[in-house]
Amino acid sequence: MLRTVNRVLLGLTGLALLVLGGSVLAVGLGAGPPSWWLYDGRHDVLLTAVRRTRWRGEGWWWPTVIGALAVLVLLALWWLTANLRRRRLGEVLVDTGDGGSALLRGSALENVLATESARLEGVAHARVHLTGRRDAPETQVHLRVEPHACPGEALRRFVTEPLTHARDSAALEALPAEVRMRARKHKAERVS
């Protein structure tokens, strides 16, 4: 969802800047603006002193301005924290069996899972991301499967081999996985 919000905000901001900048440039070069436009000619200012101070005496003006700016600040802070938040799991809490626990780097578990998955028959490439909490990790797996491979067999082998090994080695009760598969595309070859 955040990617969609970023794209929509970036698109709307770009469109607004393009329209405003293009219109200012067009009027500056001598094109006649429409009758409803903010300014009338080449030597006109964008906001006159009268327009800037028109609402200052109204009782609703300052609370509205402050409220709108507060909402903008809150939305900007939400957007900033959402973009800075780590999407990947940095570490996994491993039960050592003696009442203690250890921390396993998330990237190490991702690399092992991806390497072991890529070695499976019919799998050309594997990419793994850990998400969730450190005491309850989840995996997102992207497998690129060879064209001749059976997707069901590749999925079964992934679950019974690499995923089971990772779950057992990290002493996790469960390691849920979301697996997405794509077929590897072959380049056309000339046959003589």
C-alpha positions in Angstrom: 0.0 0.0 0.0 2.8 2.4 0.8 4.3 2.0 -2.7 0.9 3.0 -4.1 0.6 6.0 -1.8 4.1 7.1 -2.8 3.4 6.8 -6.5 0.0 8.6 -6.3 1.5 11.5 -4.2 4.5 11.8 -6.5 2.3 11.7 -9.5 -0.1 14.4 -8.2 2.7 16.6 -7.0 4.4 16.3 -10.3 1.2 17.0 -12.2 0.5 20.1 -10.1 4.0 21.4 -10.5 3.9 20.8 -14.2 0.6 22.6 -14.7 1.5 25.6 -12.4 5.0 25.9 -13.8 3.8 25.6 -17.4 1.2 28.2 -17.0 3.6 30.6 -15.3 6.0 30.0 -18.2 3.3 30.5 -20.8 2.1 33.8 -19.3 5.7 34.9 -18.9 6.3 34.3 -22.6 3.3 36.4 -23.6 0.4 33.9 -23.9 -2.9 35.2 -22.7 -4.1 33.5 -19.5 -7.7 32.4 -19.1 -10.1 34.9 -17.3 -10.2 32.8 -14.1 -6.4 32.5 -13.7 -4.6 34.0 -10.7 -2.8 36.8 -12.6 -3.4 38.7 -15.7 -0.2 39.5 -17.5 3.5 39.3 -17.8 4.3 41.9 -15.1 1.6 40.9 -12.7 2.6 39.3 -9.3 1.2 36.0 -8.3 -0.3 37.1 -4.9 -1.0 40.8 -4.4 -1.0 42.5 -1.0 -4.8 42.6 -1.1 -5.1 38.9 -1.8 -2.6 38.0 0.9 -4.3 40.0 3.6 -8.0 39.6 2.5 -9.0 36.9 5.1 -6.8 38.1 8.0 -9.6 39.8 9.9 -12.0 36.8 9.7 -12.4 34.8 12.9 -12.4 31.4 11.1 -9.3 32.1 9.0 -6.4 31.4 11.5 -8.0 28.2 13.1 -8.6 26.8 9.6 -5.0 27.6 8.5 -3.5 26.1 11.7 -5.8 23.0 11.5 -4.9 22.4 7.8 -1.2 22.8 8.5 -1.4 20.4 11.5 -3.1 17.8 9.3 -0.4 18.3 6.7 2.4 17.9 9.3 0.7 14.7 10.7 0.4 13.2 7.2 4.0 14.1 6.4 5.2 12.4 9.7 3.1 9.3 9.0 4.6 9.1 5.5 8.1 9.6 6.8 7.9 6.9 9.5 6.2 4.5 7.1 9.1 4.9 4.6 11.8 4.6 7.3 10.3 1.6 9.0 12.2 -1.6 8.2 10.2 -4.0 6.2 12.7 -6.8 6.6 13.3 -8.7 9.8 16.7 -7.9 11.2 17.0 -10.8 13.6 15.3 -13.9 14.7 15.0 -15.0 18.3 16.2 -18.6 18.6 15.5 -20.8 21.7 18.7 -22.4 22.7 17.0 -25.2 24.7 18.6 -24.3 28.1 16.1 -21.6 29.0 18.1 -18.9 27.2 17.8 -17.5 23.7 20.1 -16.3 21.0 19.7 -13.9 18.1 20.2 -15.0 14.5 20.7 -12.4 11.8 17.7 -12.3 9.5 19.9 -11.9 6.5 21.8 -15.1 7.3 18.6 -17.1 7.5 17.4 -15.5 4.2 20.7 -16.3 2.5 20.6 -20.0 3.6 17.0 -20.4 2.6 17.6 -18.8 -0.8 20.8 -20.8 -1.5 19.2 -24.1 -0.5 16.0 -23.3 -2.5 18.0 -22.4 -5.6 19.7 -25.9 -5.5 16.4 -27.6 -5.8 15.7 -29.4 -9.1 13.7 -27.2 -11.4 14.4 -24.0 -9.5 16.5 -21.5 -11.4 16.6 -18.7 -8.8 15.2 -18.0 -5.4 14.8 -14.8 -3.4 13.7 -14.8 0.3 12.6 -12.0 2.6 11.9 -12.4 6.3 9.0 -10.4 7.8 6.9 -10.5 10.9 8.3 -10.3 14.5 11.6 -11.7 15.7 9.8 -14.3 17.9 7.4 -15.2 15.1 9.1 -14.7 11.7 7.4 -15.2 8.3 8.9 -15.7 4.9 8.1 -14.3 1.5 9.7 -16.4 -1.1 10.0 -15.8 -4.9 11.0 -18.8 -6.9 11.9 -18.7 -10.6 11.1 -22.1 -11.9 12.6 -23.7 -15.0 10.0 -24.2 -17.9 10.3 -28.0 -17.7 9.7 -28.2 -14.0 6.4 -29.0 -12.3 5.4 -26.1 -10.0 3.6 -28.4 -7.6 6.7 -30.6 -7.2 9.0 -27.6 -6.7 6.7 -26.2 -4.0 6.4 -29.6 -2.2 10.2 -29.9 -2.2 10.7 -26.3 -1.0 8.3 -27.0 1.9 9.8 -30.3 2.9 13.5 -29.5 2.4 14.7 -25.8 2.8 11.7 -24.5 4.8 11.7 -27.5 7.2 15.5 -27.3 7.6 15.3 -23.5 8.4 12.4 -24.0 10.9 14.2 -26.9 12.6 17.6 -25.2 12.8 16.1 -22.1 14.3 14.0 -24.1 16.7 10.8 -22.3 15.6 7.4 -23.8 16.2 6.2 -22.5 12.8 7.7 -20.7 9.8 4.8 -19.6 7.6 5.8 -18.9 4.0 4.2 -17.1 1.1 5.6 -18.5 -2.0 5.3 -16.9 -5.4 6.5 -18.7 -8.5 7.4 -17.5 -12.0 8.5 -19.4 -15.0 12.0 -18.7 -16.2 11.9 -17.3 -19.8 14.3 -18.8 -22.3 15.9 -16.8 -25.0 15.2 -17.9 -28.5 18.1 -19.9 -30.1 18.8 -20.3 -33.7 18.6 -23.9 -34.9 20.6 -24.8 -38.0 
